[in-house]
Amino acid sequence: MLIAGFPAGSFAANCYLLATAPGSECLIIDPGQDAEQGINEIIERYRLRPVAVLATHGHIDHIWSVAPVCGARDIPAYIHPADRALLSDPARGLSLGPAQQLFGGLTFTEPAEVRELTDGMPLDLAGISLVVDHAPGHTPGSVTFRLAAASSQAARSAAVEADTLFTGDLLFAGSIGRTDLPGGDYETILASLARVCLPLPDETVVLAGHGPQTTIGAERVHNPFLAGLATAGGPVTGL
């Protein structure tokens, strides 16, 4: 399994490309601000052919380049319906006053083809099998993408030892997603963490929307927001 990623733009939101092997079809997860150059470099380096863009949620730092990437490759975008409106109006996901403009009046549009994600939905694309888990709390339409260790022929032949979870802004190394933006809710994100993340094996690799790679086991031990899943208060700053 080939997984390549890089932090995109000033928000440093992680964009990932997944493929079974060099020279094959691939998926793109969360193409954020100015992500096109980094995507093109990885595509050229590994001779990849994109077939879809997947969005963990609709915040602008994760969907900035969805429309141009989809348009350039004539591929669909996948997003949960609760966040779909943010593709064309990302200001909805920010705490902007009525007189404020989004980045000097930038406009956004949906790509030509948008497909909606649902909880528990299996995705079989580019020879890769993913499972979608709806994980609201950071945004109403936040999802994770779970890649089983043996979800593809390449993974089976390589004897991949651990599952991988693309968490978006649900779970980070040492932290969780902020809940103070429109649609965020602290108790809801805790419920999502308990339902989506905590049942997974400790060796599950976490590839988050920001920051370094971690594992479920490391976060179970060291992440203060997972300790007892206390429901009072909540993070109102961060990513």
C-alpha positions in Angstrom: 0.0 0.0 0.0 1.3 3.4 -1.0 0.3 6.4 1.3 1.9 9.7 0.6 1.0 12.9 2.4 2.0 16.5 2.9 0.8 19.6 4.9 -1.0 21.9 2.4 -1.0 25.7 2.5 -0.9 28.1 5.5 -3.3 25.9 7.5 -0.9 22.9 7.2 -3.8 20.6 6.7 -2.6 17.1 5.8 -3.5 15.9 2.3 -3.0 12.2 1.6 -2.8 10.1 -1.6 -3.6 6.4 -1.4 -2.8 3.8 -4.0 -2.2 0.0 -4.0 1.2 0.5 -5.7 3.1 2.9 -7.9 1.7 3.1 -11.4 -1.9 2.5 -10.2 -5.1 4.4 -9.6 -5.2 6.5 -6.4 -7.5 8.4 -4.0 -6.9 11.9 -2.7 -8.0 12.8 0.8 -8.5 16.5 1.9 -6.9 18.6 -0.8 -6.6 21.9 1.1 -5.2 25.3 0.3 -2.7 25.3 -2.6 -2.6 21.5 -2.6 -2.5 21.1 -6.3 1.3 21.4 -6.7 2.0 18.8 -4.0 -0.6 16.5 -5.4 0.8 16.8 -8.9 4.3 16.1 -7.6 3.2 12.9 -5.9 1.2 11.8 -8.9 4.2 12.3 -11.2 6.7 10.7 -8.8 4.6 7.5 -8.4 2.8 7.5 -11.8 -0.6 7.6 -10.2 -4.1 8.1 -11.8 -6.6 9.8 -9.4 -10.1 8.5 -9.4 -11.8 10.4 -6.6 -11.4 13.0 -3.9 -12.5 12.2 -0.4 -13.3 14.9 2.2 -13.2 14.2 5.9 -15.2 17.4 6.5 -16.1 20.7 4.9 -13.8 23.2 6.6 -12.0 25.4 4.1 -8.5 24.2 5.1 -9.5 20.7 4.0 -11.7 21.4 0.9 -10.0 24.5 -0.6 -8.7 22.7 -3.7 -11.5 20.1 -4.1 -13.2 21.7 -7.1 -10.0 22.5 -9.1 -8.5 19.1 -8.4 -11.7 17.3 -9.4 -12.1 19.6 -12.4 -8.6 19.0 -13.7 -8.9 15.2 -13.5 -12.7 14.9 -14.2 -13.2 12.9 -11.0 -16.0 13.0 -8.3 -15.8 14.3 -4.8 -17.2 12.4 -1.8 -18.4 14.3 1.3 -21.1 13.8 4.0 -24.3 15.6 3.1 -24.3 17.5 6.4 -21.1 19.3 5.2 -21.9 19.4 1.5 -23.0 23.1 1.5 -19.5 24.1 2.7 -18.0 23.1 -0.6 -19.6 26.1 -2.2 -20.0 28.3 0.9 -17.1 27.5 3.3 -17.8 30.7 5.2 -20.7 28.9 6.8 -18.1 26.9 8.8 -16.4 29.9 10.2 -17.4 32.5 12.8 -17.5 35.5 10.4 -19.4 38.7 11.1 -21.9 40.0 8.5 -19.4 42.5 7.2 -16.5 40.1 6.9 -15.5 38.5 3.6 -13.9 35.1 3.2 -10.2 35.8 2.2 -10.9 39.0 0.3 -14.0 37.8 -1.4 -12.8 34.4 -2.8 -15.6 32.3 -4.2 -15.9 28.5 -4.2 -18.0 26.1 -6.2 -18.9 22.4 -6.0 -17.2 20.1 -8.4 -19.2 18.8 -11.3 -19.9 15.5 -9.5 -20.5 15.2 -5.8 -21.3 11.9 -4.1 -22.6 11.7 -0.6 -21.1 9.6 2.2 -23.1 7.8 4.9 -22.2 6.1 8.2 -20.8 2.6 7.8 -20.6 3.1 4.0 -18.1 0.8 2.2 -16.0 2.5 -0.4 -14.3 0.3 -3.0 -12.2 2.7 -5.2 -8.8 2.4 -6.9 -8.5 -1.2 -5.7 -8.8 0.0 -2.1 -11.5 -0.8 0.4 -12.4 1.9 3.0 -15.1 2.1 5.6 -16.7 5.5 6.3 -17.6 6.3 9.9 -19.7 9.4 10.5 -18.0 11.3 13.4 -19.7 14.6 14.1 -18.6 17.1 16.7 -16.0 19.1 14.9 -18.5 19.6 12.1 -21.9 18.0 11.6 -20.6 16.1 8.6 -17.2 15.0 9.8 -16.2 11.4 8.8 -13.3 9.1 9.2 -12.0 6.7 6.6 -10.9 3.3 7.9 -8.4 1.3 5.9 -8.2 -2.4 6.9 -4.8 -3.9 6.9 -5.9 -6.5 4.3 -8.2 -4.3 2.3 -6.4 -4.7 -1.0 -4.4 -7.3 -2.8 -1.3 -5.1 -2.4 -1.9 -4.9 1.3 -2.4 -8.6 1.6 0.7 -9.4 -0.3 2.8 -6.9 1.7 1.5 -8.4 5.0 0.5 -5.0 6.3 0.2 -5.4 10.1 -2.1 -2.6 11.2 -5.2 -0.8 10.1 -5.1 2.8 9.3 -7.6 5.5 10.3 -7.8 8.9 8.5 -9.3 11.0 11.2 -9.6 14.4 9.7 -10.0 16.8 12.6 -11.6 14.3 14.9 -8.4 13.1 16.6 -4.9 14.4 16.6 -1.7 13.4 18.3 -2.3 14.7 21.8 -5.5 16.6 21.0 -8.9 16.6 19.3 -10.7 18.9 17.0 -12.0 22.3 18.1 -15.7 22.6 18.8 -16.2 26.4 18.9 -16.9 26.9 15.2 -20.5 26.7 13.8 -21.8 23.2 14.0 -19.2 22.1 16.5 -20.2 20.4 19.8 -18.0 19.1 22.5 -20.2 16.3 23.9 -20.9 15.2 20.3 -17.2 14.9 19.4 -16.6 12.9 22.6 -19.3 10.5 21.6 -17.7 10.2 18.2 -14.3 9.5 19.7 -15.8 6.9 22.0 -17.7 5.2 19.2 -15.3 5.5 16.2 -11.8 5.5 17.7 -11.7 3.8 21.1 -13.0 0.4 20.0 -10.1 0.1 17.5 -6.9 -1.9 18.2 -4.0 -0.1 19.8 -1.8 -0.7 16.8 -4.2 1.2 14.5 -2.3 3.9 12.7 -3.9 7.4 13.0 -3.3 9.8 10.1 -4.8 13.0 11.2 -5.9 16.2 9.5 -3.1 18.1 11.1 0.2 17.2 12.8 2.1 13.9 13.0 1.2 10.3 12.7 0.1 8.5 15.9 -1.7 5.3 17.0 -4.9 4.6 18.8 -2.8 3.0 21.6 -0.7 6.1 22.1 -3.7 8.4 22.2 -5.5 6.1 24.6 -2.6 6.4 27.0 -1.5 10.0 26.5 -4.3 12.1 25.0 -5.9 14.0 27.8 -9.3 14.3 26.0 -9.6 10.5 25.9 -9.0 10.0 29.6 -12.4 9.1 30.9 -14.0 11.1 28.1 -15.1 13.8 30.6 -18.0 15.8 29.1 -17.5 19.1 30.9 -15.9 22.0 29.0 -14.1 21.4 25.8 -11.3 22.7 23.5 -12.2 26.0 22.0 -8.9 26.7 20.4 -6.7 24.7 18.2 -7.0 23.4 14.7 
